[in-house]
Amino acid sequence: ILGLIGGIVMDIYSSGLSLLATGVPVSRPVATAIDGTIMTVGTIVVVFFADSFLTPFTAFLTTLGVVIAAWGGVMLADIALRRKDYDEPSLFTPSGRYGSVNWGAVASLIVGSLVGWGLVVNANASWLSWQGYLLGPLGGREGDWAGANIGILLAMVVGFVGYWLTSAGRVRTQEKLASRTYAQGVEEGER
C-alpha cells in the first residue's frame, strides 16, 4: 500500500507540473491541488457511480488513441522530412530556428483528430455518442466498419499527410539556418 501511495503522490505532483506547463497562472501547490481534486472526483465517480470501470476506460482510451495517432503521424512526418539533427538550443526560444508554434502541425493534429473521431464508435459509452459522424457512407454506426475503429489509423495518415503538405517547405528553410549554441538559446530565452 505504501508503494501505491508513493505512486499516487508522484502522479499528482507530476500532473500539477503538467498543468503549469500549459500556462495556467497559479502556483505549483494550487496546480497540484486542482489536479488532485480532479483525480479524486474522477475516482469517486468511477468507483461509486459508474456501472462499470472497463467500459468508460476503454472508451476514453479509444478517444485519446485518435489524438495520439494524429500526433504520431505529425511526428513521423517531421522525422521523415528532416535531414539534419534537431538544433536543440533553438527548441528553447521562440526566436530560434523553429519559431514558437508550427500552425501546420497544429492544424494537422486537429484535422486528423476530427477525421479519426468521425470514424470510431464507442457503442457502450453514451457520453461519446457524438463520435462516428463520418461512418454514414460505410454503413453507419451499426455497419460492418463501425467496430473496426479505422479512425485511429486514418488519424495517423491524415496527421502525416497534413504535416507533410503544410510543413515540408518550412522544414527545408529551418535546416538552412545556422545552428545556435546553448548560450545563445539561454540568453535569448531570458530576455
MARBA-3410 file (N, C-alpha, C, O; in Angstrom, 1 decimal):
191
0.8,-1.2,0.0,0.0,0.0,0.0,0.9,1.2,0.0,0.5,2.2,-0.6 ~ 2.0,1.2,0.7,2.9,2.4,0.7,3.4,2.7,-0.7,3.6,3.9,-1.0 ~ 3.7,1.6,-1.4,4.2,1.9,-2.8,3.1,2.5,-3.7,3.4,3.4,-4.5 ~ 1.8,2.1,-3.5,0.7,2.8,-4.2,0.6,4.2,-3.8,0.4,5.1,-4.7 ~ 0.7,4.5,-2.5,0.6,5.9,-2.1,1.7,6.8,-2.7,1.5,7.9,-3.1
2.9,6.2,-2.7,4.0,6.9,-3.2,3.8,7.2,-4.7,4.1,8.3,-5.2 ~ 3.3,6.2,-5.5,3.0,6.4,-6.9,1.9,7.5,-7.1,2.0,8.3,-8.0 ~ 0.9,7.5,-6.2,-0.2,8.4,-6.4,0.3,9.8,-6.1,0.0,10.8,-6.8 ~ 1.1,10.0,-5.1,1.7,11.3,-4.8,2.5,11.8,-5.9,2.4,13.0,-6.3 ~ 3.3,11.0,-6.5,4.2,11.3,-7.7,3.3,11.7,-8.9,3.6,12.7,-9.6
2.2,11.0,-9.1,1.3,11.2,-10.2,0.6,12.6,-10.0,0.6,13.4,-11.0 ~ 0.2,12.9,-8.8,-0.5,14.2,-8.6,0.5,15.3,-8.8,0.2,16.4,-9.4 ~ 1.7,15.2,-8.2,2.7,16.2,-8.4,3.1,16.4,-9.8,3.1,17.6,-10.3 ~ 3.3,15.3,-10.6,3.6,15.5,-12.0,2.5,16.1,-12.8,2.8,16.9,-13.7 ~ 1.3,15.7,-12.5,0.2,16.3,-13.3,0.0,17.8,-12.9,-0.4,18.6,-13.8
0.3,18.2,-11.7,0.3,19.6,-11.4,1.4,20.4,-12.2,1.1,21.5,-12.6 ~ 2.6,19.8,-12.3,3.6,20.4,-13.2,3.1,20.5,-14.6,3.4,21.5,-15.3 ~ 2.4,19.5,-15.1,1.9,19.5,-16.5,0.9,20.6,-16.6,0.9,21.3,-17.7 ~ 0.0,20.8,-15.6,-0.9,21.9,-15.7,-0.2,23.2,-15.8,-0.6,24.1,-16.5 ~ 0.8,23.4,-15.0,1.6,24.7,-15.0,2.2,24.9,-16.4,2.3,26.0,-16.9
2.7,23.8,-17.0,3.3,23.9,-18.4,2.3,24.4,-19.4,2.8,24.9,-20.5 ~ 1.0,24.2,-19.2,0.0,24.7,-20.2,-0.1,26.2,-20.1,-0.8,26.8,-20.9 ~ 0.5,26.8,-19.0,0.4,28.3,-18.9,-0.6,28.8,-17.9,-0.9,30.0,-17.9 ~ -1.2,27.9,-17.1,-2.2,28.3,-16.2,-1.5,29.1,-15.1,-0.5,28.7,-14.5 ~ -2.0,30.4,-14.8,-1.2,31.3,-13.9,-1.6,31.0,-12.4,-2.2,31.8,-11.8
-1.1,29.9,-11.9,-1.3,29.6,-10.5,0.0,29.0,-9.9,0.9,28.7,-10.7 ~ 0.1,29.0,-8.6,1.3,28.5,-8.0,1.3,26.9,-8.1,0.3,26.3,-8.4 ~ 2.5,26.3,-7.9,2.6,24.9,-8.0,1.7,24.2,-7.0,1.1,23.2,-7.4 ~ 1.7,24.6,-5.8,0.7,23.9,-4.8,-0.7,24.0,-5.3,-1.5,23.0,-5.1 ~ -1.1,25.1,-5.8,-2.5,25.3,-6.3,-2.8,24.3,-7.5,-3.8,23.7,-7.5
-1.8,24.3,-8.4,-2.0,23.4,-9.6,-2.1,21.9,-9.1,-2.9,21.2,-9.6 ~ -1.2,21.6,-8.2,-1.3,20.2,-7.6,-2.6,19.9,-6.9,-3.2,18.8,-7.1 ~ -3.1,20.9,-6.2,-4.4,20.8,-5.5,-5.6,20.6,-6.6,-6.5,19.8,-6.4 ~ -5.5,21.4,-7.6,-6.5,21.3,-8.7,-6.5,19.9,-9.3,-7.6,19.3,-9.4 ~ -5.3,19.4,-9.7,-5.2,18.1,-10.3,-5.6,17.0,-9.3,-6.3,16.0,-9.7
-5.2,17.1,-8.0,-5.6,16.1,-7.0,-7.1,16.1,-6.8,-7.7,15.0,-6.7 ~ -7.8,17.2,-6.9,-9.2,17.3,-6.8,-9.9,16.6,-8.0,-10.8,15.8,-7.8 ~ -9.4,16.9,-9.2,-9.9,16.3,-10.4,-9.8,14.8,-10.3,-10.7,14.0,-10.6 ~ -8.6,14.3,-9.9,-8.4,12.8,-9.8,-9.3,12.2,-8.7,-9.8,11.1,-8.9 ~ -9.5,12.9,-7.6,-10.3,12.4,-6.5,-11.8,12.3,-7.0,-12.4,11.2,-6.8
-12.3,13.3,-7.6,-13.6,13.3,-8.1,-13.8,12.2,-9.2,-14.8,11.5,-9.1 ~ -12.9,12.1,-10.1,-12.9,11.1,-11.1,-13.0,9.7,-10.5,-13.7,8.8,-10.9 ~ -12.2,9.4,-9.5,-12.1,8.1,-8.8,-13.5,7.9,-8.1,-14.0,6.8,-8.2 ~ -14.0,8.9,-7.4,-15.3,8.7,-6.7,-16.4,8.4,-7.8,-17.2,7.5,-7.5 ~ -16.4,9.1,-8.9,-17.4,8.8,-9.9,-17.3,7.4,-10.4,-18.3,6.7,-10.5
-16.1,7.0,-10.8,-15.9,5.6,-11.3,-16.2,4.5,-10.3,-16.8,3.5,-10.7 ~ -15.8,4.7,-9.1,-15.9,3.6,-8.1,-17.4,3.6,-7.6,-17.9,2.5,-7.4 ~ -18.0,4.7,-7.3,-19.3,4.7,-6.7,-20.5,4.9,-7.6,-21.6,4.5,-7.2 ~ -20.3,5.5,-8.7,-21.5,5.9,-9.6,-21.5,5.2,-10.9,-22.6,5.0,-11.5 ~ -20.4,4.8,-11.5,-20.3,4.2,-12.8,-20.8,2.7,-12.7,-20.5,2.0,-11.8
-21.5,2.3,-13.7,-21.9,0.9,-13.8,-20.7,0.0,-14.0,-20.7,-1.2,-13.5 ~ -19.7,0.4,-14.7,-18.6,-0.4,-15.0,-17.4,0.5,-15.1,-17.5,1.7,-15.5 ~ -16.2,0.0,-14.8,-15.0,0.8,-15.0,-14.4,0.5,-16.4,-14.0,1.5,-17.0 ~ -14.5,-0.7,-16.9,-13.9,-1.0,-18.1,-14.5,-0.3,-19.3,-13.8,0.1,-20.2 ~ -15.8,-0.2,-19.3,-16.5,0.5,-20.5,-16.0,1.9,-20.6,-15.6,2.3,-21.7
-16.1,2.8,-19.6,-15.7,4.2,-19.8,-14.2,4.3,-20.0,-13.7,5.2,-20.8 ~ -13.4,3.4,-19.4,-12.0,3.4,-19.6,-11.6,3.1,-21.0,-10.7,3.8,-21.6 ~ -12.2,2.0,-21.6,-11.9,1.6,-22.9,-12.3,2.8,-23.9,-11.6,3.1,-24.9 ~ -13.5,3.4,-23.6,-14.0,4.5,-24.5,-13.0,5.6,-24.4,-12.7,6.3,-25.4 ~ -12.5,5.9,-23.2,-11.5,7.0,-23.1,-10.3,6.7,-23.8,-9.7,7.6,-24.5
-9.8,5.5,-23.8,-8.6,5.1,-24.5,-8.7,5.2,-26.0,-7.8,5.7,-26.7 ~ -9.9,4.8,-26.5,-10.1,4.9,-27.9,-10.1,6.4,-28.3,-9.5,6.8,-29.3 ~ -10.8,7.2,-27.6,-10.9,8.7,-27.9,-9.5,9.3,-27.8,-9.2,10.1,-28.7 ~ -8.7,9.0,-26.8,-7.4,9.5,-26.7,-6.5,8.9,-27.7,-5.6,9.6,-28.2 ~ -6.7,7.6,-28.1,-5.9,7.0,-29.1,-5.9,7.7,-30.4,-4.9,7.7,-31.2
-7.1,8.3,-30.8,-7.2,9.0,-32.0,-6.3,10.2,-32.0,-5.6,10.4,-33.0 ~ -6.3,11.0,-30.9,-5.4,12.2,-30.9,-3.9,11.8,-30.9,-3.1,12.4,-31.5 ~ -3.6,10.7,-30.1,-2.2,10.3,-30.1,-1.8,9.8,-31.5,-0.6,10.0,-31.9 ~ -2.7,9.1,-32.2,-2.3,8.6,-33.6,-2.1,9.8,-34.5,-1.1,9.8,-35.3 ~ -2.9,10.8,-34.4,-2.7,12.0,-35.2,-1.4,12.7,-34.9,-0.7,13.1,-35.8
-1.1,12.8,-33.6,0.2,13.4,-33.2,1.3,12.5,-33.7,2.3,13.1,-34.1 ~ 1.2,11.2,-33.6,2.2,10.3,-34.1,2.5,10.5,-35.6,3.6,10.5,-36.0 ~ 1.4,10.7,-36.3,1.6,11.0,-37.8,2.3,12.3,-38.0,3.2,12.3,-38.9 ~ 2.1,13.3,-37.3,2.8,14.6,-37.4,4.3,14.4,-37.0,5.1,14.8,-37.8 ~ 4.5,13.6,-36.0,5.9,13.4,-35.6,6.7,12.6,-36.6,7.8,12.9,-37.0
6.0,11.5,-37.1,6.7,10.7,-38.1,7.0,11.5,-39.4,8.0,11.3,-40.0 ~ 6.1,12.3,-39.8,6.3,13.2,-41.0,7.5,14.1,-40.7,8.3,14.3,-41.6 ~ 7.5,14.7,-39.5,8.6,15.6,-39.2,10.0,14.9,-39.2,10.9,15.4,-39.8 ~ 10.0,13.7,-38.7,11.2,12.9,-38.7,11.6,12.5,-40.1,12.8,12.6,-40.5 ~ 10.6,12.2,-41.0,10.9,11.8,-42.3,11.4,13.0,-43.2,12.2,12.8,-44.1
10.9,14.2,-42.9,11.3,15.4,-43.6,12.7,15.9,-43.3,13.4,16.4,-44.1 ~ 13.1,15.7,-42.1,14.4,16.2,-41.6,15.6,15.4,-42.1,15.6,14.2,-42.1 ~ 16.6,16.2,-42.5,17.8,15.5,-43.0,19.0,15.8,-42.0,20.0,15.2,-42.1 ~ 18.7,16.7,-41.1,19.7,17.1,-40.1,19.1,16.9,-38.7,17.9,16.8,-38.5 ~ 20.0,16.8,-37.7,19.6,16.6,-36.3,18.9,17.9,-35.9,19.1,19.0,-36.5
18.0,17.8,-34.9,17.4,19.0,-34.3,18.4,19.9,-33.7,19.4,19.5,-33.2 ~ 18.2,21.2,-33.9,19.1,22.2,-33.3,18.5,22.5,-31.9,17.6,23.3,-31.7 ~ 19.0,21.7,-30.9,18.4,21.7,-29.6,18.3,23.1,-28.9,17.2,23.4,-28.4 ~ 19.3,24.0,-29.0,19.1,25.3,-28.3,18.0,26.1,-29.0,17.3,26.9,-28.3 ~ 17.7,25.9,-30.2,16.6,26.6,-30.9,15.2,26.1,-30.4,14.2,26.8,-30.6
15.2,25.0,-29.8,13.9,24.5,-29.3,13.4,25.3,-28.1,12.3,25.2,-27.7 ~ 14.4,26.0,-27.4,14.1,26.6,-26.2,13.8,28.1,-26.3,13.7,28.8,-25.3 ~ 13.7,28.6,-27.5,13.5,30.1,-27.6,12.6,30.3,-28.9,12.8,29.7,-29.9 ~ 11.6,31.2,-28.7,10.7,31.5,-29.9,11.5,32.1,-31.0,11.0,32.0,-32.2 ~ 12.6,32.7,-30.8,13.4,33.4,-31.9,14.3,32.4,-32.5,15.1,32.7,-33.4
14.3,31.1,-32.1,15.1,30.1,-32.7,14.7,29.7,-34.0,13.7,30.2,-34.6 ~ 15.3,28.7,-34.6,15.1,28.2,-35.9,13.7,27.7,-36.1,13.1,27.8,-37.2 ~ 13.0,27.2,-35.1,11.7,26.6,-35.2,10.6,27.5,-34.9,9.4,27.2,-35.1 ~ 10.8,28.7,-34.4,9.8,29.6,-34.0,9.0,29.1,-32.8,9.5,28.2,-32.1 ~ 7.9,29.7,-32.5,7.1,29.3,-31.3,6.1,28.3,-31.6,6.0,27.3,-30.8
5.3,28.4,-32.7,4.2,27.5,-32.9,4.2,27.2,-34.4,4.3,28.1,-35.3 ~ 4.2,25.9,-34.7,4.0,25.5,-36.1,2.5,25.2,-36.4,2.0,24.2,-36.0 ~ 1.9,26.2,-37.0,0.4,26.1,-37.1,0.0,25.0,-38.1,-1.1,24.5,-38.0 ~ 0.9,24.6,-39.0,0.6,23.5,-39.9,0.5,22.2,-39.1,-0.3,21.3,-39.4 ~ 1.4,22.0,-38.1,1.4,20.9,-37.2,0.1,20.9,-36.4,-0.5,19.8,-36.2
-0.3,22.0,-35.8,-1.5,22.1,-35.0,-2.7,21.8,-35.9,-3.6,21.1,-35.4 ~ -2.8,22.4,-37.1,-3.9,22.1,-38.0,-4.0,20.6,-38.3,-5.1,20.1,-38.4 ~ -2.8,20.0,-38.6,-2.8,18.6,-39.0,-3.3,17.7,-37.8,-4.0,16.8,-38.0 ~ -2.9,18.1,-36.6,-3.3,17.4,-35.4,-4.9,17.5,-35.2,-5.5,16.5,-35.0 ~ -5.4,18.7,-35.4,-6.8,18.9,-35.2,-7.6,18.2,-36.3,-8.6,17.5,-36.0
-7.2,18.4,-37.5,-8.0,17.7,-38.6,-7.9,16.2,-38.5,-8.9,15.5,-38.7 ~ -6.7,15.7,-38.2,-6.5,14.3,-38.0,-7.4,13.7,-36.9,-8.0,12.7,-37.0 ~ -7.5,14.5,-35.8,-8.3,14.1,-34.7,-9.8,14.1,-35.1,-10.5,13.2,-34.7 ~ -10.2,15.1,-35.8,-11.6,15.2,-36.2,-12.0,14.1,-37.1,-13.1,13.5,-37.0 ~ -11.2,13.8,-38.1,-11.4,12.7,-39.0,-11.4,11.4,-38.2,-12.3,10.6,-38.4
-10.5,11.2,-37.4,-10.4,10.0,-36.6,-11.6,9.8,-35.7,-12.2,8.7,-35.7 ~ -12.1,10.8,-35.0,-13.2,10.7,-34.1,-14.5,10.4,-34.9,-15.4,9.8,-34.5 ~ -14.5,10.9,-36.2,-15.7,10.6,-37.0,-15.8,9.2,-37.5,-16.8,8.8,-38.0 ~ -14.7,8.4,-37.3,-14.6,7.1,-37.8,-14.4,6.0,-36.7,-14.1,4.9,-37.0 ~ -14.6,6.4,-35.5,-14.6,5.5,-34.4,-16.0,5.5,-33.7,-16.7,6.4,-33.7
-16.3,4.4,-33.0,-17.6,4.2,-32.3,-17.3,3.7,-30.9,-16.5,2.7,-30.8 ~ -17.9,4.3,-29.9,-17.8,3.8,-28.6,-19.3,3.5,-28.2,-19.9,4.3,-27.5 ~ -19.8,2.3,-28.6,-21.2,2.0,-28.5,-21.7,1.9,-27.1,-22.8,2.3,-26.8 ~ -20.8,1.6,-26.1,-21.3,1.4,-24.8,-21.1,2.6,-23.9,-21.4,2.6,-22.7 ~ -20.6,3.7,-24.5,-20.3,4.9,-23.7,-21.2,6.0,-24.3,-20.8,6.6,-25.3
-22.4,6.2,-23.7,-23.3,7.2,-24.2,-22.7,8.6,-24.3,-23.2,9.4,-25.1 ~ -21.8,8.9,-23.4,-21.2,10.3,-23.4,-20.3,10.5,-24.6,-19.9,11.6,-24.9 ~ -20.1,9.5,-25.4,-19.3,9.6,-26.6,-20.1,9.3,-27.9,-19.6,8.9,-28.9 ~ -21.4,9.5,-27.8,-22.3,9.2,-28.9,-22.1,10.1,-30.1,-22.6,9.9,-31.2 ~ -21.4,11.2,-29.8,-21.1,12.2,-30.9,-20.1,11.7,-31.9,-20.0,12.2,-33.0
-19.3,10.6,-31.5,-18.3,10.1,-32.4,-19.0,9.2,-33.5,-20.2,8.8,-33.4 ~ -18.3,9.0,-34.6,-18.8,8.1,-35.6,-19.6,8.9,-36.7,-20.3,8.3,-37.5 ~ -19.4,10.2,-36.7,-20.2,11.1,-37.6,-19.9,10.9,-39.0,-20.6,11.4,-39.9 ~ -18.8,10.3,-39.4,-18.4,10.1,-40.8,-18.6,8.7,-41.3,-18.2,8.3,-42.4 ~ -19.3,7.9,-40.5,-19.5,6.5,-40.8,-20.7,6.2,-41.7,-20.9,5.1,-42.1
-21.4,7.2,-42.0,-22.6,7.1,-42.9,-22.4,6.3,-44.1,-23.1,5.3,-44.4 ~ -21.4,6.7,-45.0,-21.2,6.0,-46.2,-20.7,4.6,-46.0,-20.7,3.8,-47.0 ~ -20.2,4.3,-44.9,-19.7,2.9,-44.6,-20.7,2.0,-43.8,-20.3,1.0,-43.3 ~ -21.9,2.4,-43.8,-22.9,1.6,-43.2,-23.4,2.2,-41.8,-24.2,1.5,-41.2 ~ -22.9,3.3,-41.5,-23.4,4.0,-40.2,-22.7,3.4,-39.0,-21.8,2.6,-39.1
-23.2,3.8,-37.9,-22.7,3.4,-36.6,-22.9,2.0,-36.2,-22.3,1.4,-35.3 ~ -23.8,1.3,-37.0,-24.1,-0.1,-36.7,-23.6,-1.0,-37.8,-23.7,-2.2,-37.8 ~ -23.0,-0.4,-38.9,-22.5,-1.1,-40.0,-21.3,-2.0,-39.7,-20.7,-2.0,-38.6 ~ -20.8,-2.7,-40.8,-19.7,-3.6,-40.7,-18.4,-2.9,-40.3,-17.6,-3.5,-39.6 ~ -18.2,-1.7,-40.7,-17.0,-0.9,-40.4,-17.0,-0.2,-39.1,-16.0,0.2,-38.6
-18.2,-0.2,-38.5,-18.3,0.6,-37.2,-17.3,0.1,-36.1,-16.7,0.9,-35.4 ~ -17.3,-1.2,-36.0,-16.4,-1.8,-34.9,-15.0,-1.8,-35.2,-14.2,-2.2,-34.4 ~ -14.6,-1.5,-36.5,-13.2,-1.6,-36.9,-12.3,-0.5,-36.3,-11.1,-0.6,-36.2 ~ -13.0,0.6,-35.9,-12.3,1.8,-35.4,-11.1,2.2,-36.3,-10.0,2.5,-35.9 ~ -11.4,2.3,-37.6,-10.4,2.7,-38.6,-10.0,4.2,-38.4,-9.0,4.6,-39.0
-10.7,4.9,-37.6,-10.4,6.3,-37.4,-9.0,6.5,-36.8,-8.4,7.5,-37.0 ~ -8.6,5.5,-36.0,-7.3,5.6,-35.3,-6.2,5.6,-36.4,-5.3,6.4,-36.4 ~ -6.3,4.6,-37.3,-5.3,4.6,-38.4,-5.4,5.8,-39.3,-4.4,6.4,-39.7 ~ -6.6,6.2,-39.7,-6.7,7.3,-40.6,-6.3,8.6,-39.9,-5.9,9.5,-40.6 ~ -6.5,8.7,-38.6,-6.0,9.9,-37.9,-4.5,10.1,-38.1,-4.0,11.2,-38.3
-3.8,8.9,-38.0,-2.3,9.0,-38.2,-2.0,9.3,-39.6,-1.1,10.1,-39.9 ~ -2.7,8.8,-40.6,-2.4,9.1,-42.0,-2.7,10.6,-42.3,-1.9,11.2,-42.9 ~ -3.8,11.1,-41.8,-4.2,12.5,-42.0,-3.1,13.4,-41.3,-2.7,14.4,-41.9 ~ -2.7,13.1,-40.1,-1.7,13.8,-39.4,-0.4,13.9,-40.2,0.2,14.9,-40.4 ~ 0.0,12.7,-40.7,1.2,12.6,-41.5,1.2,13.4,-42.8,2.0,14.3,-43.1
0.1,13.2,-43.6,0.0,13.8,-44.9,-0.2,15.3,-44.7,0.4,16.2,-45.4 ~ -1.0,15.7,-43.7,-1.3,17.1,-43.5,0.0,17.9,-43.1,0.3,19.0,-43.6 ~ 0.8,17.3,-42.2,2.0,17.9,-41.8,3.0,18.0,-43.0,3.7,19.0,-43.2 ~ 3.1,16.9,-43.8,4.0,16.9,-44.9,3.6,18.0,-45.9,4.5,18.7,-46.3 ~ 2.4,18.2,-46.1,1.9,19.2,-47.1,2.1,20.6,-46.6,2.4,21.5,-47.3
1.9,20.8,-45.3,1.9,22.2,-44.7,3.3,22.6,-44.2,3.6,23.8,-44.1 ~ 4.2,21.6,-44.0,5.5,22.0,-43.3,6.7,21.6,-44.1,7.8,21.8,-43.6 ~ 6.6,20.9,-45.2,7.8,20.5,-45.9,8.7,21.7,-46.3,10.0,21.6,-46.0 ~ 8.2,22.7,-46.8,9.0,23.9,-47.1,9.6,24.6,-45.9,10.7,25.0,-45.9 ~ 8.8,24.6,-44.8,9.2,25.2,-43.5,10.4,24.4,-43.0,11.4,25.0,-42.5
10.4,23.1,-43.1,11.5,22.3,-42.6,12.7,22.5,-43.4,13.8,22.7,-42.8 ~ 12.6,22.6,-44.7,13.8,22.9,-45.6,14.4,24.2,-45.2,15.6,24.3,-45.2 ~ 13.6,25.2,-45.0,14.1,26.6,-44.6,14.8,26.5,-43.3,15.8,27.1,-43.1 ~ 14.2,25.8,-42.3,14.8,25.7,-41.0,16.2,25.1,-41.0,17.1,25.5,-40.3 ~ 16.3,24.1,-41.9,17.6,23.4,-41.9,18.7,24.2,-42.6,19.9,23.9,-42.5
18.3,25.2,-43.3,19.3,26.1,-43.9,19.8,27.1,-43.0,20.9,27.7,-43.2 ~ 19.1,27.4,-41.9,19.5,28.4,-40.9,20.7,27.9,-40.1,20.8,26.7,-39.9 ~ 21.5,28.8,-39.6,22.6,28.4,-38.7,22.2,27.9,-37.4,21.1,28.3,-36.8 ~ 22.9,27.0,-36.9,22.6,26.4,-35.6,23.0,27.4,-34.5,23.9,28.3,-34.7 ~ 22.4,27.3,-33.3,22.7,28.1,-32.2,23.5,27.3,-31.2,23.6,26.1,-31.2
24.1,28.1,-30.3,24.8,27.4,-29.2,23.8,27.5,-28.0,22.8,28.2,-28.0 ~ 24.1,26.7,-27.0,23.2,26.7,-25.8,23.2,28.1,-25.2,22.2,28.5,-24.6 ~ 24.4,28.8,-25.2,24.5,30.1,-24.6,23.5,31.1,-25.3,22.9,31.9,-24.7 ~ 23.5,31.0,-26.6,22.6,31.9,-27.4,21.1,31.6,-27.1,20.3,32.5,-26.9 ~ 20.8,30.3,-27.0,19.4,29.9,-26.7,19.0,30.4,-25.3,17.9,30.9,-25.1
19.9,30.2,-24.3,19.5,30.6,-22.9,19.5,32.1,-22.8,18.6,32.7,-22.2 ~ 20.4,32.8,-23.5,20.5,34.3,-23.4,19.2,34.9,-24.0,18.6,35.8,-23.4 ~ 18.8,34.4,-25.2,17.6,34.9,-25.8,16.3,34.5,-25.1,15.4,35.3,-25.0 ~ 16.3,33.3,-24.5,15.2,32.9,-23.7,14.9,33.7,-22.4,13.8,33.7,-21.9 ~ 16.0,34.3,-21.9,15.9,35.1,-20.7,15.4,36.5,-20.9,15.1,37.3,-20.0
15.4,37.0,-22.2,15.0,38.4,-22.5,13.6,38.6,-22.4,13.1,39.7,-22.6
END
